[in-house]
Structure formats: structure tokens, C-alpha cells
Amino acid sequence: MRSGLPRGLRGPQGVVTVLGAFALLLVIVLAPYVWGDAATATSVADRVQGPSAAHPFGTDDLGRDVLARVLIAARLSVLLALGATAVAVSGGIVLGVVATVLPCPLRRLVSAFIDILLSFPWLLLALFFSVIWGATASGAMLAVGFAGVPSIARLTYTLASSVTGRDFVRAARIVGVGPAGVILRHVIPNIAPPMLVNTAAYASTALLSFAGLSFLGLGVQAPGFDWGRLLREGIARIYVNPMAALGPGIAIVLTGLILNAIGSLTGESASKTPLRPRASKARARAGAGDPEVLVEVEDLRVSFPDRQGRLVERVRGVSLTIRPGETVGIVGASGSGKSVTAMAVAGLLGPEAAIDATRLSFQGIDMTAAPRAADRRRLGLELAVVFQDPLTSLNPSLTVGRQLTEVSRTHDGVPRAAARHRARDVLASVGIARPERRARQYPHELSGGMRQRAMIGMGLMGRPRLVIADEPTTALDVTVQRQVLRVLRDARRRTGSAILFISHDIALVSGFCDRVLVMKDGQIVEEVAAARLDEARHPYTRALVACVPHMGTDRTRPLPVIDESGGVAEEARA
Ligand SMILES: Nc1ncnc2c1ncn2[C@@H]1O[C@H](COP(=O)(O)OP(=O)(O)OP(=O)(O)O)[C@@H](O)[C@H]1O
């Protein structure tokens, strides 16, 4: 059963939070009208009295009702805390997000600057800013706000960096989405839930900080009063009337709790699904070159730095070609360099990869260099990548339909309504029932097989000449695997696109592909037609083929094992 309320607002905690927030709001709005006179009317006869029915929190040294003053101070205290929070959060988000999209050396510089600011205790910063802006309410608000910028900036930077490292952001960049688009469409929606929680947490910290500054005489000045100032006045009479000090203290604690509870509920409601790695798809650009050859790779070498910073070559002199409409498979053990090779072809390797190749091109476009704007458009439309993990192949904070329409809208300039229409047709063409409804859903609302089909659909939104499928069926059960392979086959038939299919499973690859490239230790050790795998010459290929059980396999014998040298060892395995 689903109620119409957001998820976070259901249950007792949600109800209590809503009631608390509502009561606080009422006090903030109405208190000055209802208790204004009691809070300001002086009465010498009622001076410094303890709690009574007429004055539940007693009176101050001018005979004013302390409870009324506490209630009226709610408005100033909360507004100043929210003002300080707005300064801290907006400053922190701008600094943190901008730092993530800066080029590497500048990013390090800004990150180090944030760290230096963080090393100062916030109170010291707040006092420093108070001195600059003076001991006034607005000065203290700016002081508390600016003192919070470094911690919010650090948090934003960490969260945003974890998003910008995801495949869907890398793919979006390749597709031509600029820094502003990446921030607005990918980073902000994904960091919003934790940021909301932290904003509310910071609001309660700001409330406390502000009360602290006013208590020290650096915040609100007489005749104005906030909770901090009331606390300062109450402390002086704590032995005569403890409630004069406890009253504002209770108000600060309760309001802090309400702000924290609002934050956790908002965060819970806003979070759609946990963000996980791996995502999306990519595309490629245009140029001269042999029209008969779609992908040309010659002597590709890819290295990554190890922990000591030394470059280690992971792909060692790979050469391959893919012709239009061909289905080429790459098989090999884990770590043999299949994905790195494929990502190099797609131009999706990160900046940490050192790429060296005599030739690395897709439709004549040099994929070792950053694509030009004109090439990006072709990449966006003509190259699609389907990754292994379907849950994380899509941006969790955008609906499936929105992600599908991005290609048409970014590169074809198709109007929104037409793009939506096309997205529905494409979803239907990859076998997704009720495509209208599915397009409105978020990735986590789809099954694994559906997500993978939606990914293939994303590729079909353009005019794919090549689909790179990096272990697209590994995370799926056998039945769903078959459906996904069928969708890929149909897509190839309809669009004439070539497919580069990566898998551990030589039986799957030989059944699906025209040609098979066998990789071992970063090299292609053999290239063989799928139909003639039995005639493979390399011992490693023969070992892979021998490991595939078939109808005639003797089940009483141990499974063959591929040894270090790549041959078959008849070791026993349970
Ligand atoms: N970003 C990276 N930084 C450092 N090393 C990397 C990086 N990406 C890949 N590698 C290394 O490159 C080698 C080849 O990785 P790759 O992902 O291509 O293997 P694979 O054959 O696709 O394996 P699997 O089937 O397990 O995905 C591995 O040793 C891997 O650790």
C-alpha cells in the first residue's frame, strides 16, 4: 500500500517532525502579536520572580515575562540561523562543485585551500569574521555563515567527486555535455539528498553557534534579543530563577532537534536509490579513413600508474579492426585487458590512463585526442556503450525517459515532445512493455534485464554504427541473458550497426559473434572465426574451448583448469 505522502513523512517520526515544524512556524509567525506586550511591558512590582502560574518561566529584572520573551526570540534566532545556513551552504556548494570541474592542478589547489580553512576551528573563524563585520546581528550571521563554508565545501567536493568519477558522467562528457550541464543534470541531483540532510544539520549548528556568539555579547545587541542573549541574561540570575536560563536553552535544543529531524526526513524522501558505480553509454565522431573500416586499432598500449606512481602497461600492443555491421567478440580471463581495450576505442578511459597507439580511430576520428565539437555530435549519435552492471549503468536521479531523450535533444536538436515520443518507441522496440510508464520511472524501479534493454535503447536513440557491449549479460540470469542478446541482435539487424561484444564466456561469444579475439595478459593471442573455434591453434584458446562443458562431457571427471602458461591442466576440482 502506498500513501500519497512522501516516504520520509510516513510513520510516527514523520508525524512528530511535521507537528514540531508546524508548532515552530506558528510561534515564529504569531508570537510577536500574541505575547508582544508581556515581553516588553516592564513592572517594578514583578521584578526577578520565580516561576508562577502567571509567569511560568518567571520574570527578568525589569519584570518582563521570560516565557513570552523566549517565544518572541524564536523568530530572530531561527531567521538568523537560517540566514547563516544559507550563506554557508551556498558558498560551500559553489566552492565544492566548481572545484570538481576544474582542471587537475587548479582542483588540487582549491582542495588544499579548503583543507587549510578546515584546519581552523570554526569558532576562531567566526570570531575573526565578527571582528571584521562588528558585533551586530548581521555581522554575527555572516560570521557563522562564512565559518561554515569550508566544511560544506569539503563535503560537496567529496560527494561531487564521487559522482564525476562515474561512468555516466564520463559518458555525458563524451556526448558533449559541458561542465554546466554535468553539474546541473548529473552532479546536483545525485548529491542533493545528503546535502539536504547536512544543510539541516548545519542549520541546527548555526542556531547553536549564533546563540554562543550572542551569549558572548558578539551577536544580537540590546534592546533586541535572541535566545543567546536571553541565556546570557538568565545565567546572571540562575540561582534566583533557573528557568530564566533553562527556558532559552530548552528552546535552542528543541529547535535544533526539529531542524535535524526535518533534514533526515527530507533526505530520506529525496533519495531515490543509492548511487553506485558504473553507468551509461558513449558515442564517437567522424573523419576520413577507410569507409570499409569502422574501427581501426593499431599497436594500442594503455598504461596506468601503480601505487608508487610507476606506469604499468595493461594493454600491450593490441591491433584490431571492425567493419560496418560486423559482430566481433573479445574473450579472455579477468584482467586480460578486454574492457580497457574497448573503453579506449570508445574514448572513455579516464585521465589516469596513458594511451599510446599508432592508430586508434572510430570512423576515422582519432580517439586518442579530445574530440572536437563537431566530432562529439557524431560520437553522441553513432557510438553506444552498454556496461556490465545494469543497475548502475544509468543515472539514478533521472527518469529513464529523460536519459533516453538526452541524446536526441543534445545532438539532433529534437524538440522535447518528439524526443519523448521517440524514447517510447525505442523502449517498445527493445521489448519493454508499457513504455510510457517505464519512461517516467527511475532506473531502480526497473528490473535488471529491463535496465539493460533500456541501455541498449539509449544507444538506439541515435544512429549507432557501433555498439560496445562490455559483459552486458554477466549480471543477469540465463533467461534474461537470452532476452538481452535477442534485443542486441534485433538492434543490429534494424540499424546495421557493428557490435563489439566482451565476455568471459567463450561459448556465449562464439554463438553471438562473427569473429572472436582472444586476449591474454593485455595482448590478443589469437583471432579466429566464431564458426571455426574448434580449429584454434593457440593453446590458450584451445584451453578456453576445452573448458566449455558440452553434451558429451564426462561428468565423473574433474573440470579442466587453465594453468599459468595458458594450457589445460587436468587438476582435480570438487
Ligand atoms: N583505472 C585503472 N587504474 C589502474 N589500473 C586499471 C584501471 N583500469 C583497469 N586497470 C587494470 O588494467 C587491467 C585490465 O583491466 P580490464 O578491466 O581491461 O580487464 P578485463 O579483461 O576487462 O577484466 P574483467 O573481465 O574482470 O573486467 C587490470 O589489471 C586492471 O586492474
The ligand as a Tripos MOL2 file, in Angstrom:
@<TRIPOS>MOLECULE
LIG
   31    33     1     0     0
SMALL
NO_CHARGES

@<TRIPOS>ATOM
      1 N1         41.6510    2.9240  -13.9250 N.pl3     1 LIG1
      2 C1         42.5670    1.9830  -13.7440 C.ar      1 LIG1
      3 N2         43.6370    2.1880  -12.9680 N.ar      1 LIG1
      4 C2         44.5670    1.2290  -12.7650 C.ar      1 LIG1
      5 N3         44.5070    0.0140  -13.3270 N.ar      1 LIG1
      6 C3         43.4630   -0.2640  -14.1200 C.ar      1 LIG1
      7 C4         42.4230    0.7010  -14.3710 C.ar      1 LIG1
      8 N4         41.5080    0.1340  -15.2000 N.ar      1 LIG1
      9 C5         41.9370   -1.1130  -15.4500 C.ar      1 LIG1
     10 N5         43.1040   -1.3510  -14.8060 N.ar      1 LIG1
     11 C6         43.8940   -2.5850  -14.8380 C.3       1 LIG1
     12 O1         44.0250   -2.9740  -16.1790 O.3       1 LIG1
     13 C7         43.9790   -4.3940  -16.2710 C.3       1 LIG1
     14 C8         42.9680   -4.7780  -17.3330 C.3       1 LIG1
     15 O2         41.6710   -4.4120  -16.8560 O.3       1 LIG1
     16 P1         40.3450   -4.7150  -17.6790 P.3       1 LIG1
     17 O3         39.2320   -4.0760  -16.9250 O.co2     1 LIG1
     18 O4         40.5410   -4.3600  -19.0870 O.co2     1 LIG1
     19 O5         40.2560   -6.2800  -17.5460 O.3       1 LIG1
     20 P2         39.1560   -7.2400  -18.1780 P.3       1 LIG1
     21 O6         39.8570   -8.1810  -19.0520 O.co2     1 LIG1
     22 O7         38.0480   -6.4320  -18.7740 O.co2     1 LIG1
     23 O8         38.6880   -7.9480  -16.8550 O.3       1 LIG1
     24 P3         37.2070   -8.1720  -16.2930 P.3       1 LIG1
     25 O9         36.6290   -9.2040  -17.1640 O.co2     1 LIG1
     26 O10        37.4250   -8.6280  -14.8950 O.co2     1 LIG1
     27 O11        36.5190   -6.8380  -16.3940 O.co2     1 LIG1
     28 C9         43.6280   -4.9200  -14.9030 C.3       1 LIG1
     29 O12        44.8030   -5.4160  -14.2940 O.3       1 LIG1
     30 C10        43.1330   -3.7150  -14.1780 C.3       1 LIG1
     31 O13        43.4710   -3.7970  -12.8120 O.3       1 LIG1
@<TRIPOS>BOND
     1     1     2 1
     2     2     3 ar
     3     2     7 ar
     4     3     4 ar
     5     4     5 ar
     6     5     6 ar
     7     6     7 ar
     8     6    10 ar
     9     7     8 ar
    10     8     9 ar
    11     9    10 ar
    12    10    11 1
    13    11    12 1
    14    11    30 1
    15    12    13 1
    16    13    14 1
    17    13    28 1
    18    14    15 1
    19    15    16 1
    20    16    17 2
    21    16    18 1
    22    16    19 1
    23    19    20 1
    24    20    21 2
    25    20    22 1
    26    20    23 1
    27    23    24 1
    28    24    25 2
    29    24    26 1
    30    24    27 1
    31    28    29 1
    32    28    30 1
    33    30    31 1
@<TRIPOS>SUBSTRUCTURE
     1 LIG1         1 GROUP 0 **** ****
